[in-house]
Amino acid sequence: MPGTNLTRDEAADRAAHLAVTSYTVDLDLTTGERTFGSTTTIRFTSSRPGSATFVDLVDAEVHAITLNGEALDPATAYADSRITLPSLAADNELVVEADCTYSRSGEGLHRFVDPVDDRVYLYTQFEVPDARRVFATFEQPDLKSRFTFHVTAPDHWKVVSNAPTPEPEKLGDGRAVWRFPATKPMSTYITAVVAGEYHEVQHTYEGAHGTIPLGHYCRQSLVEHLDVEELVTITRQGFEFFEREFGYPYPFEKYDQLYVPEYNMGAMENAGCVTLRDEYLPRSRQDRSFYEFRGSVILHEMAHMWFGDLVTMKWWDDLWLNESFAEWACYHAEVEATEFVDAWTGFTNSRKQTGYRQDQLPSTHPIAADNKDLHAVEVNFDMITYAKGAAVLKQLVAWVGLRPFLDGLTQYFHDFAYGNSEFADLLAALEKSSGRELDSWAREWLQTAGVNTLAPDFELDGEGRYARFSVRQTAADDWPTLRRHRIAIGLYDDVDGALVRRDRLEIDVRDESTEVPELVGVRQPDLLLLNDDDLTYAKIRLDERSLATAVNELGRLDDSLARALCWGAAWDMTRDAEMRATDFVHLVLRNIGSETDPWGLTALPRFAALAANYYSAPAHREQLKREWEQGLRRLVAEAAPGSDHQLTFVRHFAAAARSEEAVADLQGLLDGTLSFDGLAVDQDLRWVLLTGLARVGRVEEAEIAAELERDRTISGQEHAAAARAARPTAEAKAAAWAAVLDRDTPNETSRSIVFSFMRPDQADVLEPYLERYLEAAETLHDAIGTHKAAVALEHIFPRPLGSPEMLERVDQWLAGTDAHPGARRYVTEGRADVARALAAQERDSRG
C-alpha cells in the first residue's frame, strides 16, 4: 500500500496525460478546533480518456466525491491517502467535500492558540507533500495550475494567501468569506493560507518594474518586537538587487512576510506569501550573527520567487537546485546589497561546516540525489542540499565567471517562466552564456558524494624559497572522486605585528597533484593558505609552519575570511583526529576574544565545547573541561561591556559551568548578586542561566514553574520544557522522553526537549536510553510524524554513552531492523559521530 508515499514513476505517469486547468478551494475555518471544512474543485484534462488516475488527500473525513457529475462512494474511492478516479473524460471536473484535520506538527494547516491572550493563529506549511492535508491535490511539482481560494473565517481575522487579499464579505454570525482572485500558475507545495488575529503592517517597494506591496504580519503579543523598519529595509534591498541581477521582474502581485508560531522550518517560499519562524522577531537582545542569519533567510526566500516558484523543478530530484541556488543567492545578495558585507565569512565559519560534516557521514549522497519517491526526498533533504550545494554553486560561479552565470540565469527565467524545468535546462543556459562545457563539471560535483582535501606539497631550497610546489588532492576511500577546483592561494607574512597578504594567485587544481610553477623561487610565507577567498568546496590542510602561525597568531590575521579558513582547517583536523582536541580548545580560548566575525564568535565556542566534552581523552577530560569553563569565565570578564562577545561568552559559560564557583556565578547572575557592566539579564538569558543550573541539578520544578509564571508565553513554555529535560534525574528524563514520544506534543516544544535531553555529564542517568532510543526508532516515524521523528532521532541519539560496546549494539540493531529509512539514517549518523569521537579521543591521548 502506498500510504503517504508517492513514487517518481507514478508522478511521471500522471504528468504524461494530465494538465490541471484550475483549483478552486473552499476552506471553512469556523467549524471547530480540531477540523476544518475543505471543498476542492479541480478542472483538468486527460489525453487518455477512459483511463484512471488518483488525487491525493491525507487524514481527512471525506463526505462526497463527484467526478464529471457522477457521485463516487467515499467508502471505496478514498483509501490509503488517495482518491481513485476511474474512467476519465478528456475534460474533467472533480469535486471533493471533506473535513480535514488541523496540525500540531507544522505539517498541513497548523493551529496555534497563544497562551498570552488566547488568540488563534493558523498557517499552512506544504513542502514537500503536505498541501494534500488541506485540500485534494495532484501532489507533485510539475502539475502546475491556477488556484482560487475562498476562505471562511471569523470576520475580525486577517486572511492572507498567494493572491492579493480581497475585502471580506460579511456572512453574519461573526463570520466572513475572503474570495481571493486566481493565482499565477504555481505548484501545489508553494500555495498558502494564513489566517488568524494577526497584526498587519503594509509598505511598498517602488522598483524599476513598478510597485510591489509589502506586508508584514505577526502575532498580537509580538507587535512590540516587530522591528518592521529593519525588515522592510532588507526586503527593499533584496528586491532591488534581485530584479537587477536576475534580469526579470518580480513574478507575483505582492509580497507578504508572515512571522508564525511553532514553525517546523526556518521559513518557506510560498509564492508572494512567505512564512517565517516568529523567533526571528527577538524579544531579548541578540548578537549580530542573529541579524545576519535572519537577513540571509529573508533573502533566501525572496530568491526562491524566481528560482523555485517562477521556474520549478519537474520532480524532487532537483530540489537541491532550488535550495542550493537560494542559499548561494542570499549570501551573494547580503554581501553586495546590505550591511552584511562579510556574509561569506559567516558562511565559511558556520553554515559551510554543516555541509562538511554531513558529507563525511555514512548517509552522504550526491547533491543531485536520486529521489525515486517521497520517502527518499525526506531522507535526502539536508545540509548537502543547502550548504554544500551553495558552496558548489560558488565554485561554479568562479569556474564560469559571475556575469556569464547571471546572464545564463536571466535567459533561463525567460525560457521557463511559470513552468517546470530540469537541471539540464539550467546547464544548457549556463553553457551558452559562458562558453564552458559543463556536463563533466556536473558529473564531478553533483553526481558524486564526498569532500576532497587539498594540501600543500613542497620542498624548500637553502634560502627558504620553494624549490618545488604542488597541491595534493585526496578523497575518502568510499567516495574517491578527484575533482577540478578553481582556487586561490594566499601568501601571508608577519608585517609590523599583523599577518598581511603578500600575494595571491588563482589556479585550477586537477587530479591527484597539480604543480604550481608560479611559486618556485618564491620565499616561503609565514602562512600559506590554499583556497584563499574560499572559492571551492574542499577541506584544506596547513603545512607545519602555517599551522604554527595560525595557532599562535590567528588573532593578528586581519582578513576575516582568511581567519575563517584557518579556523576551519584546524577544526577539520581535530574532527579527523589529526589535531588534538586539547590543542583546538586552547586555540579557541587564545584567539576567540579578538574574533570579529559574528558567526565565528558564535560557532567556534560550540565546536570547542564539542571537542572538550566528546573528543578529549577521558584520562584528562576533567582537566580540559575545567580549563574550558575557567577560560570562558575569563573571557566574560575581559569582554567589552555590552558587546556581542560578552553576551556570547555568558551563554557558553552557562552551558559549561560545572564547578562550585561557576555554578555560584550562574546563580548570582540569575538573582542579581553578580553583574557585569553592560550585560542585561533579560528573559531569554534568564532561561539560559536557569537551564545551566538545571543541568547540574541545582534547580527543582518549583524554580522552573516560578520562572514560567514570569514568562507566560509560548517561548516560556518551550524554555521550561528544555530546563526540565536538562535535569539529571531519572524522573525528569522519563517525563521528557514521554513528551517526545507523544504525538500531541507541539513540534517546537518537542524540539526544545530534544535539544536539551542528552547532556555530556549525565551518562549515569542516560544509561537506559540507548535501548529506549533503538526501540523508539523502530516506529517513531509512524507514531509522531515524519518531521518530528526526524528532529528527535537526529538530536536525541545517546552520544554521551559513546563506547566501543555501544557501537557493537548499534551495529546489531542496524543489521536486524526494518525501520523507516529515515530512522536507519539517523541511527547510522549517530553511530558515525560516536566512532569519530572515539578516534579523536585516541589522538588526544597521545599528546
DATA-V337607 format. One record per backbone hydrogen bond with DSSP energy under -1.0 kcal/mol. NH is the residue of the N-H (numbers start at 0). CO is the residue of the C=O. If there is no record, write none. Layout:
nh=NH co=CO
nh=NH co=CO
This chain:
nh=4 co=1
nh=7 co=371
nh=10 co=6
nh=11 co=7
nh=12 co=8
nh=13 co=9
nh=14 co=10
nh=15 co=11
nh=16 co=13
nh=17 co=13
nh=18 co=44
nh=20 co=42
nh=21 co=42
nh=22 co=145
nh=23 co=40
nh=24 co=147
nh=25 co=38
nh=26 co=149
nh=27 co=36
nh=28 co=151
nh=35 co=99
nh=36 co=27
nh=37 co=97
nh=38 co=25
nh=39 co=95
nh=40 co=23
nh=41 co=93
nh=42 co=21
nh=43 co=91
nh=44 co=18
nh=45 co=89
nh=46 co=16
nh=49 co=87
nh=50 co=47
nh=52 co=84
nh=54 co=82
nh=55 co=136
nh=56 co=80
nh=57 co=131
nh=60 co=98
nh=62 co=96
nh=63 co=96
nh=65 co=94
nh=66 co=69
nh=67 co=92
nh=69 co=66
nh=71 co=64
nh=75 co=72
nh=76 co=72
nh=77 co=73
nh=78 co=81
nh=81 co=78
nh=82 co=54
nh=83 co=76
nh=84 co=52
nh=87 co=50
nh=91 co=43
nh=93 co=41
nh=94 co=65
nh=95 co=39
nh=96 co=63
nh=97 co=37
nh=98 co=60
nh=99 co=35
nh=101 co=33
nh=102 co=108
nh=107 co=124
nh=109 co=122
nh=110 co=102
nh=111 co=120
nh=113 co=118
nh=117 co=113
nh=120 co=111
nh=121 co=194
nh=122 co=109
nh=124 co=107
nh=129 co=125
nh=132 co=129
nh=133 co=130
nh=134 co=130
nh=136 co=55
nh=139 co=137
nh=142 co=139
nh=144 co=185
nh=147 co=22
nh=149 co=24
nh=150 co=177
nh=151 co=26
nh=152 co=175
nh=154 co=173
nh=156 co=153
nh=157 co=195
nh=159 co=193
nh=168 co=176
nh=170 co=174
nh=174 co=171
nh=175 co=152
nh=176 co=168
nh=177 co=150
nh=179 co=148
nh=182 co=146
nh=185 co=144
nh=189 co=186
nh=190 co=187
nh=193 co=159
nh=194 co=121
nh=195 co=157
nh=196 co=119
nh=197 co=195
nh=198 co=217
nh=200 co=215
nh=202 co=213
nh=204 co=211
nh=206 co=209
nh=209 co=206
nh=211 co=204
nh=213 co=202
nh=214 co=254
nh=215 co=200
nh=216 co=256
nh=217 co=198
nh=221 co=218
nh=222 co=219
nh=224 co=221
nh=225 co=222
nh=226 co=224
nh=227 co=225
nh=230 co=226
nh=231 co=227
nh=232 co=228
nh=233 co=229
nh=234 co=230
nh=235 co=231
nh=236 co=232
nh=237 co=233
nh=238 co=234
nh=239 co=235
nh=240 co=236
nh=241 co=237
nh=242 co=238
nh=243 co=239
nh=244 co=240
nh=245 co=241
nh=254 co=212
nh=255 co=271
nh=256 co=214
nh=257 co=273
nh=258 co=216
nh=259 co=275
nh=267 co=274
nh=270 co=189
nh=272 co=269
nh=273 co=255
nh=274 co=267
nh=275 co=257
nh=276 co=265
nh=277 co=259
nh=279 co=276
nh=280 co=277
nh=290 co=286
nh=291 co=287
nh=292 co=288
nh=293 co=289
nh=294 co=290
nh=295 co=291
nh=296 co=292
nh=297 co=293
nh=298 co=294
nh=299 co=295
nh=300 co=296
nh=301 co=297
nh=302 co=298
nh=303 co=299
nh=304 co=301
nh=305 co=302
nh=306 co=302
nh=307 co=305
nh=307 co=310
nh=308 co=303
nh=309 co=304
nh=310 co=305
nh=311 co=418
nh=313 co=420
nh=317 co=314
nh=318 co=315
nh=321 co=317
nh=322 co=318
nh=323 co=319
nh=324 co=320
nh=325 co=321
nh=326 co=322
nh=327 co=323
nh=328 co=324
nh=329 co=325
nh=330 co=326
nh=331 co=327
nh=332 co=328
nh=333 co=329
nh=334 co=330
nh=335 co=331
nh=336 co=332
nh=337 co=333
nh=340 co=338
nh=342 co=339
nh=344 co=341
nh=345 co=341
nh=346 co=342
nh=347 co=343
nh=348 co=344
nh=349 co=345
nh=351 co=346
nh=353 co=349
nh=355 co=351
nh=356 co=352
nh=357 co=353
nh=358 co=354
nh=359 co=356
nh=360 co=357
nh=363 co=360
nh=367 co=445
nh=368 co=366
nh=370 co=368
nh=371 co=369
nh=373 co=5
nh=376 co=372
nh=377 co=373
nh=378 co=374
nh=379 co=375
nh=381 co=379
nh=385 co=381
nh=387 co=382
nh=388 co=383
nh=389 co=385
nh=390 co=386
nh=391 co=387
nh=392 co=388
nh=393 co=389
nh=394 co=390
nh=395 co=391
nh=396 co=392
nh=397 co=393
nh=398 co=394
nh=399 co=395
nh=400 co=396
nh=404 co=400
nh=405 co=401
nh=406 co=402
nh=407 co=403
nh=408 co=404
nh=409 co=405
nh=410 co=406
nh=411 co=407
nh=412 co=408
nh=413 co=409
nh=414 co=410
nh=415 co=411
nh=417 co=309
nh=418 co=415
nh=420 co=311
nh=424 co=421
nh=425 co=421
nh=426 co=422
nh=427 co=423
nh=428 co=424
nh=429 co=425
nh=430 co=426
nh=431 co=427
nh=432 co=428
nh=433 co=429
nh=434 co=430
nh=441 co=437
nh=442 co=438
nh=443 co=439
nh=444 co=440
nh=445 co=441
nh=446 co=441
nh=452 co=473
nh=453 co=538
nh=454 co=471
nh=456 co=469
nh=458 co=467
nh=460 co=464
nh=463 co=460
nh=465 co=521
nh=466 co=458
nh=467 co=458
nh=469 co=456
nh=470 co=513
nh=471 co=454
nh=472 co=511
nh=473 co=452
nh=484 co=508
nh=486 co=506
nh=488 co=504
nh=489 co=528
nh=490 co=502
nh=491 co=526
nh=492 co=499
nh=494 co=497
nh=497 co=494
nh=498 co=555
nh=499 co=492
nh=501 co=490
nh=502 co=490
nh=504 co=488
nh=506 co=486
nh=508 co=484
nh=513 co=470
nh=515 co=468
nh=518 co=515
nh=519 co=516
nh=520 co=465
nh=521 co=518
nh=523 co=463
nh=525 co=491
nh=526 co=491
nh=528 co=489
nh=531 co=487
nh=533 co=530
nh=538 co=451
nh=540 co=453
nh=546 co=542
nh=547 co=543
nh=548 co=544
nh=549 co=545
nh=550 co=546
nh=551 co=547
nh=552 co=548
nh=553 co=549
nh=555 co=552
nh=556 co=553
nh=562 co=558
nh=563 co=559
nh=564 co=560
nh=565 co=561
nh=566 co=562
nh=567 co=563
nh=568 co=564
nh=569 co=565
nh=570 co=566
nh=571 co=567
nh=572 co=568
nh=573 co=569
nh=574 co=570
nh=575 co=571
nh=576 co=573
nh=577 co=572
nh=578 co=572
nh=583 co=579
nh=584 co=580
nh=585 co=581
nh=586 co=582
nh=587 co=583
nh=588 co=584
nh=589 co=585
nh=590 co=586
nh=591 co=587
nh=593 co=590
nh=594 co=591
nh=600 co=596
nh=601 co=597
nh=602 co=598
nh=603 co=599
nh=606 co=602
nh=607 co=603
nh=608 co=604
nh=609 co=605
nh=610 co=606
nh=611 co=607
nh=612 co=608
nh=613 co=609
nh=614 co=609
nh=619 co=616
nh=623 co=619
nh=624 co=620
nh=625 co=621
nh=626 co=622
nh=627 co=623
nh=628 co=624
nh=629 co=625
nh=630 co=626
nh=631 co=627
nh=632 co=628
nh=633 co=629
nh=634 co=630
nh=635 co=631
nh=636 co=632
nh=637 co=633
nh=638 co=634
nh=642 co=639
nh=646 co=642
nh=647 co=643
nh=648 co=644
nh=649 co=645
nh=650 co=646
nh=651 co=647
nh=652 co=648
nh=653 co=649
nh=654 co=650
nh=655 co=651
nh=656 co=652
nh=662 co=658
nh=663 co=659
nh=664 co=660
nh=665 co=661
nh=666 co=662
nh=667 co=663
nh=668 co=664
nh=669 co=665
nh=670 co=666
nh=671 co=667
nh=673 co=667
nh=678 co=675
nh=681 co=679
nh=685 co=681
nh=686 co=682
nh=687 co=683
nh=688 co=684
nh=689 co=685
nh=690 co=686
nh=691 co=687
nh=692 co=688
nh=693 co=689
nh=694 co=690
nh=696 co=693
nh=697 co=692
nh=703 co=699
nh=704 co=700
nh=705 co=701
nh=706 co=702
nh=707 co=703
nh=708 co=704
nh=709 co=705
nh=710 co=706
nh=712 co=710
nh=716 co=712
nh=717 co=713
nh=718 co=714
nh=719 co=715
nh=720 co=716
nh=721 co=717
nh=722 co=718
nh=723 co=719
nh=724 co=720
nh=725 co=721
nh=728 co=726
nh=732 co=728
nh=733 co=729
nh=734 co=730
nh=735 co=731
nh=736 co=732
nh=737 co=733
nh=738 co=734
nh=739 co=735
nh=740 co=736
nh=744 co=741
nh=746 co=103
nh=749 co=745
nh=750 co=746
nh=751 co=747
nh=752 co=748
nh=753 co=749
nh=754 co=750
nh=756 co=752
nh=761 co=758
nh=765 co=761
nh=768 co=765
nh=771 co=767
nh=772 co=768
nh=773 co=769
nh=774 co=770
nh=775 co=771
nh=776 co=772
nh=778 co=775
nh=779 co=775
nh=782 co=778
nh=783 co=779
nh=784 co=780
nh=788 co=784
nh=789 co=785
nh=790 co=786
nh=791 co=787
nh=792 co=788
nh=793 co=789
nh=794 co=790
nh=795 co=791
nh=798 co=796
nh=800 co=797
nh=801 co=798
nh=806 co=802
nh=807 co=803
nh=808 co=804
nh=809 co=805
nh=810 co=806
nh=811 co=807
nh=812 co=808
nh=813 co=809
nh=814 co=810
nh=816 co=812
nh=823 co=819
nh=824 co=820
nh=825 co=821
nh=826 co=822
nh=827 co=823
nh=828 co=824
nh=829 co=825
nh=830 co=826
nh=831 co=827
nh=832 co=828
nh=833 co=829
nh=834 co=830
nh=835 co=831
nh=836 co=832
nh=837 co=833
nh=838 co=834
nh=839 co=835
nh=840 co=836
nh=841 co=837
nh=842 co=838
nh=843 co=839
nh=844 co=840
nh=845 co=842
nh=846 co=843
